[in-house]
């Protein structure tokens, strides 16, 4: 079955770099939604929507997301595979 008909399913294992997804930590077992910014043409719209949603509470994050979303042609061939490394976003 192709991804276009599957809906949501377990596709990624996410581990936080700050260690808070370890056993007995705050983020153990949290649900995450991963975007493929290299291949998914819908990722840019999702990032822009998140930036708009968090703008009042996290203004610097919103600015960074706006900048990041504007630098890449999401879903286009040849998009950098690690935009945060090449564009200074962490």
Backbone as ProteinMPNN parsed JSONL, in Angstrom:
{"seq_chain_A": "XXXXXXXXXXXXXXXXXXXXXXXXXXXXXXXXXXXXXXXXXXXXXXXXXXXXXXXXXXXXXXXXXXXXXXXXXXXXXXXXXXXXXXXXXX", "coords_chain_A": {"N_chain_A": [[0.845, -1.182, 0.0], [0.591, 2.17, -0.86], [1.95, 5.284, 0.451], [0.116, 7.356, 0.097], [-2.361, 6.316, 0.594], [-2.267, 5.298, 3.114], [-2.434, 6.862, 5.488], [-1.906, 7.865, 8.905], [0.85, 6.3, 10.407], [3.302, 4.315, 12.194], [6.393, 5.447, 11.532], [8.803, 6.669, 12.107], [11.366, 6.786, 14.609], [11.892, 8.893, 17.22], [14.364, 10.582, 18.967], [15.209, 12.741, 21.51], [17.718, 15.236, 21.529], [18.436, 16.468, 23.857], [18.242, 14.641, 25.858], [15.841, 14.229, 27.196], [14.021, 12.333, 26.35], [14.654, 9.976, 27.368], [14.347, 7.043, 29.545], [12.269, 7.588, 32.392], [12.194, 10.332, 32.017], [10.826, 13.555, 31.047], [9.86, 13.588, 28.333], [9.582, 10.96, 27.481], [8.053, 8.629, 25.447], [6.461, 10.499, 24.132], [4.423, 11.77, 21.451], [5.337, 12.468, 18.105], [5.45, 14.409, 15.092], [6.856, 14.082, 12.047], [8.42, 15.929, 9.484], [9.38, 15.715, 6.103], [11.447, 17.671, 4.675], [12.909, 17.681, 2.373], [11.56, 16.244, 0.409], [8.78, 16.438, 0.648], [6.202, 18.245, -0.597], [4.326, 19.572, 0.914], [5.411, 20.315, 3.284], [6.478, 22.923, 3.628], [4.214, 24.592, 3.85], [3.185, 23.579, 6.229], [5.204, 24.234, 8.059], [5.128, 27.037, 7.903], [2.537, 27.46, 8.901], [2.849, 26.542, 11.517], [4.703, 28.378, 12.448], [3.139, 30.717, 12.387], [1.227, 30.0, 14.287], [2.707, 29.783, 16.693], [3.789, 32.272, 17.072], [3.124, 34.404, 18.934], [3.809, 33.35, 21.45], [6.38, 32.284, 21.138], [8.311, 34.151, 19.741], [10.926, 34.326, 18.543], [11.378, 31.735, 17.606], [9.348, 31.617, 15.67], [10.271, 33.564, 13.865], [12.683, 32.342, 13.06], [11.638, 30.011, 11.859], [10.118, 31.121, 9.773], [12.179, 32.272, 8.244], [13.678, 29.985, 7.649], [11.824, 28.409, 6.194], [11.561, 30.007, 3.964], [13.954, 29.695, 2.614], [14.216, 27.357, 1.19], [13.291, 25.141, -1.461], [10.973, 23.275, -0.943], [10.368, 19.87, -1.479], [11.386, 19.864, -4.015], [13.615, 18.579, -6.502], [17.062, 18.245, -5.633], [17.112, 19.746, -3.32], [18.756, 20.756, -0.35], [19.851, 18.168, 1.87], [20.207, 18.526, 4.582], [19.131, 21.136, 5.784], [19.421, 22.69, 8.105], [22.083, 22.502, 8.823], [23.364, 23.723, 6.698], [22.32, 26.27, 6.667], [22.442, 27.417, 9.14], [20.434, 26.99, 11.062], [19.146, 25.756, 14.075]], "CA_chain_A": [[0.0, 0.0, 0.0], [1.369, 3.396, -0.939], [1.763, 6.252, 1.527], [-1.036, 8.227, -0.158], [-3.572, 5.67, 1.088], [-2.007, 4.734, 4.442], [-2.754, 7.702, 6.639], [-0.87, 7.927, 9.939], [1.39, 5.022, 10.859], [4.616, 4.454, 12.824], [7.405, 5.49, 10.481], [10.058, 7.206, 12.639], [11.66, 6.788, 16.038], [12.486, 10.189, 17.52], [15.076, 10.7, 20.233], [15.584, 14.134, 21.74], [19.154, 15.416, 21.761], [18.665, 16.97, 25.216], [18.147, 13.518, 26.789], [14.569, 14.157, 27.904], [13.187, 11.226, 25.887], [15.192, 8.784, 28.041], [13.468, 6.518, 30.602], [12.031, 8.434, 33.567], [12.297, 11.748, 31.666], [9.583, 14.228, 30.67], [9.366, 13.341, 26.978], [9.529, 9.54, 27.141], [6.778, 8.193, 24.882], [5.705, 11.578, 23.481], [4.13, 11.613, 20.028], [5.961, 13.478, 17.257], [5.088, 14.403, 13.675], [8.093, 14.396, 11.332], [8.257, 16.432, 8.122], [10.504, 15.517, 5.189], [11.558, 18.944, 3.953], [13.556, 17.456, 1.079], [10.707, 15.607, -0.591], [7.353, 16.673, 0.866], [5.823, 19.587, -1.039], [3.417, 20.166, 1.899], [6.169, 20.661, 4.492], [6.639, 24.375, 3.75], [2.957, 25.14, 4.369], [3.067, 23.155, 7.626], [6.151, 25.032, 8.839], [4.589, 28.398, 7.968], [1.379, 27.446, 9.803], [3.372, 26.413, 12.882], [5.291, 29.686, 12.785], [2.04, 31.633, 12.682], [0.574, 29.564, 15.521], [3.545, 29.983, 17.887], [4.407, 33.598, 17.001], [2.931, 35.212, 20.149], [4.492, 32.737, 22.591], [7.78, 32.006, 20.802], [8.567, 35.005, 18.578], [12.187, 34.018, 17.853], [11.154, 30.488, 16.859], [8.554, 31.966, 14.494], [11.174, 34.244, 12.941], [13.589, 31.327, 12.506], [10.872, 29.136, 10.959], [9.819, 31.905, 8.564], [13.42, 32.381, 7.48], [14.028, 28.64, 7.179], [10.871, 28.006, 5.16], [11.792, 30.816, 2.781], [15.246, 29.415, 1.991], [14.261, 26.066, 0.506], [12.23, 24.759, -2.38], [10.559, 22.002, -0.384], [9.825, 18.905, -2.418], [12.021, 19.976, -5.329], [14.879, 17.85, -6.615], [18.269, 19.014, -5.354], [17.022, 20.478, -2.065], [19.751, 20.246, 0.592], [19.31, 17.148, 2.759], [20.272, 18.987, 5.961], [19.106, 22.588, 5.682], [19.861, 23.361, 9.333], [23.548, 22.559, 8.816], [23.85, 24.645, 5.675], [21.739, 27.601, 6.81], [22.619, 27.921, 10.487], [19.256, 26.816, 11.904], [19.273, 24.621, 15.002]], "C_chain_A": [[0.888, 1.242, 0.0], [1.043, 4.357, 0.188], [0.531, 7.138, 1.333], [-2.34, 7.619, 0.356], [-3.442, 5.178, 2.519], [-2.501, 5.576, 5.598], [-1.597, 7.721, 7.629], [-0.452, 6.513, 10.32], [2.78, 5.271, 11.445], [5.698, 4.349, 11.758], [8.767, 5.925, 11.011], [10.151, 6.945, 14.134], [12.417, 8.074, 16.314], [13.134, 10.14, 18.899], [15.53, 12.146, 20.382], [17.065, 14.232, 22.069], [19.453, 15.94, 23.165], [18.511, 15.88, 26.277], [16.804, 13.354, 27.468], [13.595, 13.126, 27.34], [13.68, 9.897, 26.472], [14.198, 8.286, 29.087], [13.444, 7.45, 31.818], [12.191, 9.929, 33.282], [10.967, 12.26, 31.115], [9.012, 13.789, 29.325], [9.398, 11.875, 26.537], [8.132, 9.192, 26.63], [5.948, 9.28, 24.234], [5.507, 11.267, 21.993], [4.759, 12.77, 19.257], [5.469, 13.315, 15.83], [6.297, 14.91, 12.906], [7.763, 14.861, 9.921], [9.525, 16.177, 7.318], [10.59, 16.75, 4.299], [12.255, 18.797, 2.609], [12.577, 17.0, 0.014], [9.222, 15.94, -0.477], [6.97, 18.09, 0.464], [4.869, 20.289, -0.069], [4.145, 20.64, 3.151], [6.273, 22.175, 4.686], [5.379, 25.012, 4.33], [2.775, 24.784, 5.842], [3.988, 23.987, 8.518], [5.659, 26.47, 8.975], [3.399, 28.471, 8.927], [1.831, 27.343, 11.259], [3.984, 27.738, 13.336], [4.201, 30.681, 13.156], [1.377, 31.285, 14.01], [1.388, 29.893, 16.771], [4.091, 31.398, 18.022], [4.274, 34.414, 18.296], [3.724, 34.667, 21.338], [5.988, 32.55, 22.373], [8.19, 32.831, 19.582], [9.864, 34.681, 17.838], [12.067, 32.723, 17.056], [10.375, 30.781, 15.585], [9.417, 32.658, 13.438], [12.102, 33.242, 12.26], [12.868, 30.417, 11.52], [10.511, 29.852, 9.667], [11.05, 31.973, 7.653], [13.771, 31.027, 6.849], [13.117, 28.196, 6.035], [11.096, 28.774, 3.861], [13.062, 30.478, 2.015], [15.268, 28.155, 1.136], [13.066, 25.866, -0.391], [11.79, 23.352, -1.981], [9.95, 21.113, -1.456], [10.464, 18.956, -3.787], [13.305, 19.161, -5.362], [16.058, 18.772, -6.312], [18.207, 19.845, -4.091], [18.052, 19.911, -1.095], [19.143, 19.246, 1.574], [19.376, 17.545, 4.223], [20.314, 20.509, 5.974], [19.601, 23.278, 6.944], [21.384, 23.476, 9.371], [24.044, 23.609, 7.831], [23.351, 26.073, 5.885], [21.8, 28.126, 8.237], [21.396, 27.833, 11.382], [19.474, 25.611, 12.793], [17.954, 24.247, 15.58]], "O_chain_A": [[1.831, 1.336, 0.785], [-0.014, 4.259, 0.811], [-0.038, 7.621, 2.312], [-3.324, 8.336, 0.535], [-4.416, 4.685, 3.087], [-2.95, 5.028, 6.605], [-0.437, 7.606, 7.233], [-1.293, 5.64, 10.531], [3.369, 6.327, 11.213], [5.893, 3.292, 11.157], [9.791, 5.581, 10.42], [9.139, 6.892, 14.833], [13.464, 8.323, 15.716], [12.518, 9.706, 19.872], [16.16, 12.704, 19.484], [17.601, 13.403, 22.805], [20.595, 15.869, 23.619], [18.636, 16.16, 27.47], [16.633, 12.421, 28.252], [12.456, 13.047, 27.8], [13.183, 8.829, 26.113], [13.298, 9.028, 29.48], [14.464, 8.016, 32.21], [12.313, 10.718, 34.22], [10.091, 11.472, 30.761], [7.798, 13.634, 29.195], [9.256, 11.582, 25.349], [7.14, 9.438, 27.317], [4.821, 9.014, 23.817], [6.324, 10.589, 21.371], [4.717, 13.916, 19.704], [5.114, 12.215, 15.408], [6.717, 16.051, 13.096], [6.928, 14.263, 9.242], [10.629, 16.405, 7.813], [9.888, 16.853, 3.293], [12.193, 19.709, 1.785], [12.741, 17.331, -1.16], [8.479, 15.735, -1.436], [7.377, 19.046, 1.125], [4.626, 21.487, -0.214], [3.545, 21.305, 3.995], [6.164, 22.655, 5.814], [5.465, 25.874, 5.204], [2.269, 25.594, 6.619], [3.593, 24.396, 9.61], [5.762, 27.058, 10.051], [3.268, 29.436, 9.68], [1.254, 27.988, 12.135], [3.796, 28.158, 14.478], [4.334, 31.409, 14.139], [1.007, 32.177, 14.773], [0.816, 30.246, 17.802], [4.787, 31.696, 18.993], [5.239, 35.057, 18.708], [4.249, 35.438, 22.141], [6.774, 32.647, 23.315], [8.395, 32.275, 18.503], [9.895, 34.757, 16.61], [12.599, 32.626, 15.95], [10.705, 30.247, 14.525], [9.299, 32.364, 12.248], [12.288, 33.28, 11.044], [13.412, 30.084, 10.467], [10.587, 29.266, 8.588], [10.957, 31.756, 6.445], [14.114, 30.947, 5.67], [13.589, 27.67, 5.027], [10.848, 28.246, 2.777], [13.234, 30.925, 0.881], [16.244, 27.91, 0.428], [11.97, 26.357, -0.118], [12.186, 22.366, -2.602], [9.115, 21.557, -2.244], [10.111, 18.154, -4.652], [14.006, 19.065, -4.355], [16.049, 19.943, -6.692], [19.148, 20.584, -3.801], [18.209, 18.692, -1.023], [18.032, 19.459, 2.059], [18.668, 16.959, 5.042], [21.374, 21.11, 6.148], [20.159, 24.372, 6.853], [21.915, 24.453, 9.9], [25.025, 24.303, 8.096], [23.924, 27.004, 5.319], [21.252, 29.193, 8.514], [21.327, 28.546, 12.383], [19.93, 24.564, 12.332], [17.872, 23.314, 16.379]]}, "name": "protein", "num_of_chains": 1, "seq": "XXXXXXXXXXXXXXXXXXXXXXXXXXXXXXXXXXXXXXXXXXXXXXXXXXXXXXXXXXXXXXXXXXXXXXXXXXXXXXXXXXXXXXXXXX"}
